[in-house]
Amino acid sequence: MIFGVKERRNSPRKRVISSVRISHQLFGDVDGRSRDISDVGLYVVAQNLPNLPKGAHISLQLMDSSNPFIFFNTRVVRMSNNGIGLAIVDYEVDGERFGLDELRRQWMVAYPNYNIQI
């Protein structure tokens, strides 16, 4: 249960508040904050976003990360007055794209005793 609502998703959310930057050719770069994250997506609170259609592709950076130059390729799953719900498609490092399975593998190598689902 999160925010007093029973979780119905296959990938439960975790409350994670972190600085993020989202980018799209329509609006450029916008800084915001994650509100919650799951293994497959996140919700970003940001102001003055134009209404984007479901499926629009957005680039995302986790600015509080130890490597903020990892770019997550995401797609819009919902818009609201105060933010945007994004599904993670894959990620890029130095122009090379990787799937989420590779991110999970790297996480488990780096943090073998940390129980997390990505």
Order of alpha helices (4+ residues) and beta strands (2+ residues): beta-beta-beta-beta-beta-beta-beta-beta-alpha
